[in-house]
Amino acid sequence: MFAFAPFELQPLALLTLALLVHQWTHASPRRCAWQGYWFGLGFFGAGVSWVYVSLHTFGGMAAPLAGFATLCFCAFLALFPAAAGWLQARVPAGDGARATLLIPAAWLLFEWLRGWILTGFPWLALGYAAAGWPLQGYAPLLGVFGVSFVTVALAGLLWLIVRRQTKVMVALAVVLIVGAGEGLRRVPWSVPEGKPVEVALLQGNIEQEMKFRPEHAAGILETYARLAEETPARLIVFPETALPNFFDRIDPAYIARLEAAAKRNNGDLLVGVVYRTRGGDYYNSVITLGVSPRQAYHKLHLVPFGEFIPAGFGWLLEVMSIPFSDFRRGTPDQPPLAAAGQRVAVNVCYEDAFGDEIARRLPEATLLVNMSNVAWFGDSLAPAQHLQIARLRAIETARMHLAATNTGITAAIDRDGRVLERLPQFTRARLEIAAQGYSGATPYVRLRDWPIVLFSLAIFALFIVRARRSR
């Protein structure tokens, strides 16, 4: 866990994984599965403990039930490293091949599956720990899962250095992998398009328990109107669901006030709001207001049990007080929003954890914008981890990534993953920065996760065929 934000000590990931490689070598499939399971339970139990905060503190679930639900969730996530351990142990291979090919391939395949099964939860993929370290250079080529593969392979090489006599060649391989990653960080995968645009990211710092109470609505609306009116920025970005009501129920005079603020700057606002159709369906949406024609983005990747209740779990509504827990999904083919002279690929909340889905909206988009309300997780690890995820999206796509959040962490991230500026958490403020749009496509944008997934499958196919031929 300490390899991830806010600690960001990536070498600890290599050391920990090297120990796991040691445990998995020469062990039976059953033993590897159990070792992987306990590894995963500790890893996720510490890393995503913030789920308890959203269930109990803000979801209204009783503490024992919230604790049990969090434990069950972590126990489910631990099945993926357990399955990776079992799978790699089923295939015969030498120590070197197992440590540097089979184990990394197995880890990648089940980490990738974790991002798909039951709508996916790719949080804490190992590749995120590479942000700010040399291995991040592989992200524009292979994506975050490819960086996970390289991370585990490098850990395997470190284990081989300890175990083998031929340490010079293995050490040279380590130097080459790290050096190549550092070299790839210097590659400009995109080119500037147009002049930088002045952007203001609004952080209203509205407490979650106040957000949808009618008696606080007027104060919340006034907070955001003033933050928007006091900036000369051409692009003004609100957080997720910043306006505490359905869009069609907000006073038209207030909408006109926001639109006037944008037009005064010859620009546009991106407003997070719940959008309701005439048929009664509603979406977690982003609406543009300003000089550009009005457009909408409807969130595509919804949060299970937060934004929709899966079939068979309707009883949860009786023990949790989560407003708007039956959203509709937006369509997958929504184009970037035209705003302030940019083509903005908007993503809402944890949508930016799905790199493949973000990449689908490029190379058309010149700028990435995430609008979130992480007040659901209080003062936990989640906001810092979310910022680390955003850094990898910027690196994968070679685009600036702007994050506007309700309580933090609001930040501007350059295309190389550097955090240019950020606001302190739990403060009411506005981050103003000149954001540069970019064009061009990284290899990952063009091919997404498929090359590294197919490569990992090919590794298993090769070793299985070799084992059968040697019988």
Residue, then its C-alpha position, 0 to 999 in steps of 0.5 A: m500500500f505504501a507504494f501508492a499515493p499518498f506515500e508513493l514509495q514504488p521501490l516497496a512494491l518491487l520488494t514486496l512482489a519479489l517476496l511474493v515471487h519467492q513464495w510462488t516459486h516451487a509451490s503447489p497451485r493450491r499453496c500459491a492460491w492461498q498465498g495470493y489470497w492472503f496477500g490480496l486480502g492485506f493489500f486491498g484491506a489496507g488500500v481500499s479501507w475507505v469503502y467503509v467511510s462511504l458506507h457508514t459515515f455517509g451511506g448511513m449503514a450501521a457500523p458492524l454491517a458496513g465493516f462486514a460489507t467492506l471485508c466482503f468486498c476486500a475478500f472478493l478482490a483478493l480472489f484475483p491475486a489468488a487466481a493469478g498464483w494458482l494459474q502460474a503454478r499450473v504451468p511448468a517452467g524454469d525459475g527464470a521464466r516463471a519469475t519474469l514471464l509467467i508470474p507477470a502474465a498471470w498477474l496482468l491477466f487477472e488485474w485486467l479481469r478485475g477491471w471488467i468483472l461486475t462492471g470492473f474495479p481496477w483501483l490499485a492496479l500495480g502500474y499506478a505506483a509507477a507515477g513519478w518513477p522511471l517505469q511510468g515511461y511504458a504507460p504511453l506504449l502499454g497502458v497501466f496494466g502493461v506497467s503492472f507487467v513490467t513492475v512484476a517482471l522487474a521484481g522477478l529479476l530482483w529476486l533472481i539477482v538474490r538467488r542466482q550466480t549469474k547476477v551480472m546479466v540479470a542486473l544488466a537487464v534491470v538497468l536496461i528496463v529501468g533505463a528504457g523507462e526513463g528514456l521513454r519518459r522523455v518522448p513527446w507523444s503529442v504536440p501542442e494544438g493552439k494556444p493555452v486556455e485559461v482554466a478555473l477549477l472550482q472546489g466548493n468544499i460542500e460537506q456531503e451530509m449538506k449536499f442534497r438537503p433543501e435548506h442548504a441548496a441556496g447557499i450551495l448555488e451561491t457559493y458556486a456562482r460567486l466562484a465562477e463570477e470572480t474568475p476571468a478564465r475562459l473554461i470554468v469547471f464545476p465538480e460532479t453534481a455541484l448543483p444540488n437538484f435536477f437541472d430542469r428544477i434549477d431556477p432559469a435565472y440562476i442558469a442565466r447567471l452562470e451562462a452570463a459569467a461564461k460569456r463575459n469571459n468569451g468562454d464556457l462552463l462545464v457544470g456537474v448536475v443531475y439531468r432528468t429526461r421527460g420520461g423520468d430517467y436521470y443521468n449523472s451529467v455534465i452540461t456546457l453553458g456559455v458561448s458554445p452551443r449547449q451540450a451534455y455528457h452523461k456518465l457512462h460507467l456507473v458505480p455499483f451500489g452507489e449510482f445503481i443497484p444491481a438486480g437482487f440487491g434492492w434491499l440495500l436501499e433500506v439500509m443505505s441513504i444514498p440519493f440518486s441511486d438509480f442512474r441511467r448509463g450514457t451511451p458509449d459513443q459520446p463525442p468530446l465537448a466543444a468548450a472554450g476552443q478545446r475538445v474536452a473528453v469529460n469523465v465523471c468520478y471514478e470513470d478515469a480509472f478505466g483507461d481503455e474507455i478514456a482512450r476511446r475518445l482520443p485522439e479527437a480530444t485535446l484535453l481531459v477533464n475529470m469532475s468528481n465528488v470524493a466527499w463520499f470518502g472523507d479524509s481517507l486514502a481515496p482522494a490521493q489514490h484518485l489523483q494518482i490514477a489521473r496522473l496515469r491517464a495523462i501519461e497514457t494519452a499525452r494530454m493535460h488532465l484537469a480534476a475539479t472536485n468538491t472537497g479535493i484533490t483539485a489539480a492540474i496535471d501535465r501530459d507527463g504526469r506531473v502535478l502542476e498545481r493542486l488545492p488543499q483538501f477541505t478548502r473552498a477555493r478556485l485553481e486557475i491555470a493555463a491549460q495547453g491542448y494537445s493533438g496526436a495519439t500514443p500507441y496506447v490510445r490507438l491499440r489500448d489494452w489488447p497488445i499486452v493482454l494478448f502477449s500475456l495469453a501468448i506466454f501461457a500458450l507457449f509454455i503450455v505447448r512446450a510442456r506438452r511436447s516435452r512429455 
